[in-house]
Amino acid sequence: ITGDIKADDIDAHSNSSIAGNITAKKATLGGKLKGNVNSDKINVRKTAEIEGVLNQKTLSIEEGASLKIKTETYK
């Protein structure tokens, strides 16, 4: 997918490729992502390759994920 995504719940699987920003209440990321994520809850799977800024209330990252990120937590 090329372009921005807005949804309540995003579940990007290990073979997904996204170039764009994501805005969601809950984001589960498992594939390639080049862009920023703004979400209340972000779960990064071990298969994820992410480059961008993560802005969230809660963040969980599985061991093995490949990340080039800046992260900001808000209340």
Buried (B, 14 or more C-beta within 10 A) or exposed (E): EEEEBEEEEBBBEEEBEBEBBBBBEBBBBBBBBBBBBBBEBBBBBEBBBBBBBBBBEEBEBEEEBEBEBEBEEEE
